[in-house]
């Protein structure tokens, strides 16, 4: 039986820092133990970086909140060793339908091809995600999670930051080389630094109702424009685990938030959708107003902002929690290299630039979806409804329908950490892209490619089934360089690489040939993968010199990167 994560209360423990003569210094302090803060702290701690995680409460979230976790986010959770639990508990889905009035317009499939470990999305209540992340955090000796610890002051000085923390036993101070602010949309750390998020607030309100019931709806995302059971507005339906269904009702700007959360108002809306005789229980309700905004910069000295503390989007497209976890994925490896002296502080600027770009992309998509779903004038509603009518019969019009462009990982195509292509490739796996998965065989068992890409740099080498002494020497050079690079050798399908498997440890067989096809790889092709599983370079030849230069560039250590940064500062 599942634990009741919503009602779990964690025990506050008196921190040793309260009794210290002077503030203790920690490599990283993360503030906020939601999904983003937990993911950041876990990622750092499992790589050996001592991390303190502070939260002002001692409970997990209540209600479903973020429920749609995308394929890329699940792959990040796999790397944090808790993705399987989420995939097993969650409701997997790839497909959906869009309705206008009382008629279906069209269906869609977000992952039409086979050969992926994870589905396009898993629906899972946020309290389960936080609960599983918390249990993973408790397995890591380098992670010190402190409940009932509220940050009341934050100052920066040369070489670090100092936080004042309030607890039930009084206040204490602690110092950190770096602080990660993951304390949510109302971030107190953001206010302490005199910063703000800027953007657009949408004049509309939506009701979320978590409803427990047994229903015959398929496991799909259903979105209605102007349905007869809720005329003039929109409705979204999602299935969650435990026979809970998430229903979002558009209410309009003039709706009274408190009144609309009352069962007397919610139950008739649900019966209008399900029928008068429907049997259900209300689990949780909330009314929200949404906005699209972000901070001007996600880095302020030794303080780095992530998740809702850095950016906010409307819920249409499931871009909030997913982008926050991808912030953590981008940041942790860079902090590790800087703290270990393998990269300069300038590498952290690439966290800001890459994730600011991703936030802008999410905000653009979220804003367009919100404008389509909630037209603000008679003319825009007329256009919207005309598009919906056309979409019944014409495929071209369906590309204009926007019920929320669903979350996909950002491609950091313009990142200064990339090494540009010198060879020709047909694959979309260009530098800056998140790696796609594929089935492989390893150790005689079926497996998945991404499970063999760890927390560091990986040279992905596609062999013809053999590895000669020169190639083994290249692997040794990469392993012994200033920054360790692990080589993962891919052999062709059909057992052609038996000799390679007996000689080397990091070998997988491209079980169905999908990996080579997805990466447009022929024998000799090599990809360099960042620790966050994004491509940063690719070649048609396995060359230690080129790979080493690309690793230096990806760490911000190459002369070319340094010169570019100087030019940008001068400009």
HELIX and SHEET records of a PDB file:
HELIX    1   1 UNK A    5  UNK A    7  5                                   3    
HELIX    2   2 UNK A   16  UNK A   19  5                                   4    
HELIX    3   3 UNK A   35  UNK A   45  1                                  11    
HELIX    4   4 UNK A   71  UNK A   79  1                                   9    
HELIX    5   5 UNK A   83  UNK A   89  1                                   7    
HELIX    6   6 UNK A  126  UNK A  137  1                                  12    
HELIX    7   7 UNK A  188  UNK A  192  1                                   5    
HELIX    8   8 UNK A  228  UNK A  230  5                                   3    
HELIX    9   9 UNK A  257  UNK A  260  1                                   4    
HELIX   10  10 UNK A  263  UNK A  274  1                                  12    
HELIX   11  11 UNK A  307  UNK A  309  5                                   3    
HELIX   12  12 UNK A  320  UNK A  339  1                                  20    
HELIX   13  13 UNK A  347  UNK A  373  1                                  27    
HELIX   14  14 UNK A  378  UNK A  391  1                                  14    
HELIX   15  15 UNK A  395  UNK A  398  1                                   4    
HELIX   16  16 UNK A  449  UNK A  452  5                                   4    
HELIX   17  17 UNK A  469  UNK A  479  1                                  11    
HELIX   18  18 UNK A  498  UNK A  503  1                                   6    
HELIX   19  19 UNK A  514  UNK A  518  1                                   5    
HELIX   20  20 UNK A  544  UNK A  554  1                                  11    
HELIX   21  21 UNK A  559  UNK A  570  1                                  12    
SHEET    1   A 6 UNK A 143  UNK A 146  0                                        
SHEET    2   A 6 UNK A  51  UNK A  54  1                                        
SHEET    3   A 6 UNK A  24  UNK A  31  1                                        
SHEET    4   A 6 UNK A 170  UNK A 181  1                                        
SHEET    5   A 6 UNK A 160  UNK A 167 -1                                        
SHEET    6   A 6 UNK A 150  UNK A 157 -1                                        
SHEET    1   B 6 UNK A 143  UNK A 146  0                                        
SHEET    2   B 6 UNK A  51  UNK A  54  1                                        
SHEET    3   B 6 UNK A  24  UNK A  31  1                                        
SHEET    4   B 6 UNK A 170  UNK A 181  1                                        
SHEET    5   B 6 UNK A 303  UNK A 305  1                                        
SHEET    6   B 6 UNK A 299  UNK A 300 -1                                        
SHEET    1   C 3 UNK A  68  UNK A  70  0                                        
SHEET    2   C 3 UNK A 121  UNK A 123 -1                                        
SHEET    3   C 3 UNK A  91  UNK A  93 -1                                        
SHEET    1   D 7 UNK A 103  UNK A 109  0                                        
SHEET    2   D 7 UNK A  95  UNK A 100 -1                                        
SHEET    3   D 7 UNK A 221  UNK A 225  1                                        
SHEET    4   D 7 UNK A 234  UNK A 240 -1                                        
SHEET    5   D 7 UNK A 244  UNK A 250 -1                                        
SHEET    6   D 7 UNK A 206  UNK A 212 -1                                        
SHEET    7   D 7 UNK A 281  UNK A 288 -1                                        
SHEET    1   E 3 UNK A 197  UNK A 201  0                                        
SHEET    2   E 3 UNK A 291  UNK A 295 -1                                        
SHEET    3   E 3 UNK A 311  UNK A 312 -1                                        
SHEET    1   F 2 UNK A 439  UNK A 442  0                                        
SHEET    2   F 2 UNK A 445  UNK A 448 -1                                        
SHEET    1   G 5 UNK A 507  UNK A 509  0                                        
SHEET    2   G 5 UNK A 485  UNK A 491  1                                        
SHEET    3   G 5 UNK A 457  UNK A 462  1                                        
SHEET    4   G 5 UNK A 526  UNK A 529 -1                                        
SHEET    5   G 5 UNK A 535  UNK A 539 -1                                        
END                                                                             
